[in-house]
Amino acid sequence: MTRTTNTGASVGADTACRSERNETWLQRHGFISHIHRRRPPGRPLPAHIRRGNDRRSRDRAPVEHVIAAQKQAMGLAVRTIVLARARTRTGMANLANNLRRLVRLQGRVTD
């Protein structure tokens, strides 16, 4: 996927996704890496890296919570090789989640 088809330039992920290969790929394709950094082996995480990881977590947490809620409530586990099926299943889960939120919000409205 190139930047011309993707409007989001930043990529956030867990430390397991950080590698020289991934960082090079992101840079070559015009993405901005917001992937968490690992702790040096046998030493504590330096304060400036910890602050950076904390900042990245503030951005990722709201998204991760929505995904976790969908997975828990709908038993969402995409185990398919075909991309179209995965997109459809994820899209249907998003639609169901949004409808559930709408019903909940409408129940709060008072006339």
Secondary structure, DSSP 8 states (H G I E B T S, - for coil): --GGG----EEEE-GGG--HHHHHHHHHTT-EEEE-----TTS---HHHHHHHHHHHHHHHHHHHHHHHHHHHH------S-HHHHHHHHHHHHHHHHHHHHHHHHHH---
